[in-house]
Amino acid sequence: VIPEMTYELNIPSDEMISDVSGIFAGKAREAVRIRDKSKRKEMLDSIFEEALAQFSEKYPERELQIKMSLGQIEKELMRGMILQDKVRLDGRTPLDIRPITCEAGMLPRTHGSALFTRGQTQSLSVVTLGTKLDERMIEDLEGTSFKSYMLDYNFPPFSVGEVRPIRGTSRREFGHGHLAESAIAPVIPSEDVFPYTIRVVSDILESNGSSSMATVCAGSLSLMDAGVPVKTAVAGIAM
């Protein structure tokens, strides 16, 4: 019989949460009401540094637990603000949507382009048309096949205010690209109607919400700008 393993949960104690809340709940309440995401994060980071200095002697080498305590306090304050005050983090009520703007034909030397912006999320989508020779060849266990329509999704670090090397495409980017590609695929015309290879590339310029759904919107607009006879428009909603 294999003995049951024992482990200790790496979570803050009730005493720690109470101590942190007693001193920093007021400042955290001010922070979660800051509508600008970057400024809100700056204040929350500042509160964390203050908490570390405050409890360095009572809770030595417990930085993670202190941060988790603040996270739990922040979560409860946010939930209370949304459920009781009916106000979300960016000041919207539950019935409001983010400001939306759409612009097609942004880039003069591409076959089609569009810029879709929803709040602080923005996708620049570009369509390139090719011939039958430009189809993507796929070799897998089932054999060789060809794709005449494809969508690629890029998520550069600056879109979320980060500085890091740009290396190969991540699994997340593959997944989001596949999701957006699948959403638009039903409206792509058949080869009998439109015998061209279609490549859509979405570059996320800013992200604070669902960038994959912004890609669906921008991709749909750019296809129409390129003159592709799509069956209808497609929009993606972030839930």
C-alpha positions in Angstrom: 0.0 0.0 0.0 1.4 3.4 -1.0 1.3 5.7 2.0 -0.7 8.9 1.6 1.5 11.9 1.0 1.2 14.8 3.3 1.8 18.4 2.4 1.5 21.9 3.8 -0.6 24.5 2.0 1.5 27.5 1.1 -1.3 30.0 1.9 -1.4 33.0 4.3 -2.9 32.5 7.7 -6.0 34.2 8.9 -3.9 36.2 11.3 -1.7 37.5 8.5 -4.7 38.4 6.3 -6.3 40.2 9.3 -3.0 42.1 10.0 -2.5 43.2 6.4 -6.2 44.1 6.0 -6.2 46.2 9.2 -3.4 48.4 7.9 -3.7 48.4 4.1 -7.4 47.8 3.3 -8.1 51.5 3.1 -5.3 52.1 0.6 -6.3 49.0 -1.4 -9.9 50.4 -1.6 -8.5 53.6 -3.1 -6.3 51.6 -5.5 -9.1 49.4 -7.0 -11.1 52.6 -7.7 -8.4 53.9 -10.0 -9.8 53.4 -13.5 -6.5 53.5 -15.4 -5.1 50.0 -15.4 -1.4 50.9 -15.3 -1.9 53.5 -12.6 -3.9 51.0 -10.6 -1.1 48.5 -10.9 1.5 51.0 -9.8 -0.4 51.8 -6.6 -1.0 48.2 -5.8 2.7 47.4 -6.3 3.5 50.4 -4.0 1.1 49.0 -1.3 2.8 45.6 -1.6 6.2 47.2 -1.0 4.9 49.0 2.1 3.4 45.8 3.4 6.7 44.0 3.0 8.5 46.6 5.0 5.7 46.7 7.6 5.7 43.0 8.3 9.3 42.0 7.6 10.0 41.3 11.2 6.7 39.6 12.2 6.5 37.5 9.0 10.1 37.0 7.8 10.6 35.4 4.4 6.9 35.3 3.8 6.8 37.7 0.8 4.6 35.4 -1.2 2.0 35.0 1.5 1.9 38.7 2.1 1.3 39.3 -1.6 -1.5 36.6 -1.5 -3.1 38.3 1.4 -3.2 41.6 -0.5 -4.5 39.8 -3.5 -7.4 38.3 -1.5 -8.2 41.7 0.0 -8.1 43.3 -3.5 -10.4 40.6 -4.8 -13.0 41.1 -2.1 -13.0 44.8 -2.6 -13.4 44.5 -6.3 -16.3 42.0 -5.9 -18.0 44.3 -3.4 -17.6 47.3 -5.8 -19.1 45.4 -8.7 -21.9 43.6 -6.8 -22.9 46.4 -4.4 -22.0 49.6 -6.1 -22.6 48.3 -9.6 -19.4 49.8 -10.8 -16.6 47.8 -12.6 -12.9 48.5 -12.5 -12.9 51.0 -15.4 -16.0 52.8 -14.2 -18.5 51.1 -16.4 -21.8 49.8 -15.1 -22.8 46.1 -15.8 -24.8 47.5 -18.8 -22.0 49.5 -20.4 -19.6 48.3 -23.1 -16.2 49.6 -23.9 -15.8 52.3 -26.5 -15.5 50.7 -29.9 -14.0 52.2 -33.1 -13.4 50.6 -36.5 -11.3 51.8 -39.4 -10.7 50.0 -42.7 -8.1 50.7 -45.4 -5.5 51.9 -42.9 -2.5 50.8 -44.9 -2.3 52.0 -48.6 0.0 49.3 -50.0 -1.8 46.2 -48.7 -4.6 44.2 -50.3 -6.7 44.9 -47.2 -6.3 46.3 -43.7 -8.4 47.3 -40.7 -7.9 48.6 -37.2 -10.3 47.5 -34.5 -10.2 49.1 -31.1 -12.3 48.1 -28.1 -11.4 50.0 -24.9 -7.6 49.4 -24.4 -7.5 46.4 -26.8 -6.5 47.0 -30.4 -5.9 44.7 -33.4 -4.3 45.7 -36.7 -5.3 43.2 -39.3 -3.8 42.8 -42.8 -5.0 40.7 -45.6 -2.7 39.4 -48.4 -4.1 37.6 -51.4 -2.1 35.0 -53.5 -2.5 32.4 -56.2 -3.0 28.7 -55.9 0.8 28.3 -55.6 0.7 30.3 -52.3 -1.4 27.8 -50.4 0.1 26.4 -47.2 1.1 22.8 -47.4 0.5 20.8 -44.3 2.1 17.4 -43.7 0.8 15.4 -40.8 -0.1 11.8 -39.9 -3.1 11.8 -42.2 -0.9 12.8 -45.2 -0.4 16.1 -47.1 -3.1 18.7 -47.4 -3.3 22.4 -48.5 -4.9 25.5 -47.0 -6.1 28.4 -49.1 -7.3 30.4 -46.1 -5.2 31.0 -43.0 -5.1 33.5 -40.1 -2.0 34.3 -38.0 -2.1 36.1 -34.7 0.9 38.0 -33.2 1.0 39.2 -29.6 4.2 41.4 -29.1 5.3 42.2 -25.6 4.7 45.9 -25.9 0.9 45.3 -26.2 0.8 44.7 -22.4 3.6 47.1 -21.5 6.3 44.5 -21.2 9.9 44.4 -22.4 11.1 41.0 -23.4 12.8 39.3 -26.3 10.5 38.4 -29.3 11.2 34.7 -30.0 9.2 32.0 -31.6 5.4 31.9 -31.7 4.0 30.8 -28.4 1.3 28.1 -27.8 -1.0 30.9 -26.7 -0.6 32.7 -30.0 -1.2 29.5 -31.9 -4.3 28.9 -29.9 -5.7 32.4 -30.3 -4.9 32.4 -34.0 -6.7 29.1 -34.5 -9.7 30.4 -32.5 -10.1 33.5 -34.7 -9.4 31.6 -37.9 -12.2 29.1 -37.0 -14.6 31.9 -36.2 -14.1 33.5 -39.7 -13.8 30.3 -41.7 -17.6 29.8 -42.2 -17.9 33.0 -44.2 -14.9 32.5 -46.4 -16.1 31.9 -50.1 -15.4 28.7 -51.8 -12.6 28.4 -54.4 -15.2 28.3 -57.2 -16.3 31.8 -56.1 -13.0 33.3 -55.1 -10.0 31.2 -56.4 -7.3 33.0 -54.4 -5.2 32.1 -51.3 -6.1 34.3 -48.4 -3.8 35.1 -45.5 -4.9 37.3 -42.6 -2.3 38.5 -40.1 -3.5 40.2 -36.8 -1.0 42.2 -34.8 -2.2 43.1 -31.3 -1.0 46.7 -30.6 -2.6 46.9 -27.2 -4.3 44.4 -25.0 -6.7 44.7 -22.0 -9.4 42.3 -22.8 -10.0 39.6 -25.4 -7.5 40.2 -28.2 -8.6 37.0 -30.0 -12.1 38.5 -30.3 -10.7 41.8 -31.5 -8.8 39.8 -34.1 -12.1 38.3 -35.3 -13.5 41.8 -35.7 -10.4 43.3 -37.4 -10.0 40.2 -39.6 -13.6 40.4 -40.8 -13.2 44.1 -41.7 -9.9 43.6 -43.5 -11.3 40.8 -45.6 -14.1 43.1 -46.8 -11.5 45.9 -47.4 -9.6 43.5 -49.6 -12.6 42.8 -51.7 -13.1 39.2 -50.5 -16.8 38.3 -51.1 -17.4 37.0 -47.6 -20.9 35.8 -46.9 -21.4 38.2 -43.9 -19.6 40.1 -41.3 -18.3 38.4 -38.2 -17.8 39.9 -34.7 -16.3 38.5 -31.6 -17.4 39.3 -28.1 -15.2 39.1 -25.0 -17.1 37.5 -22.1 
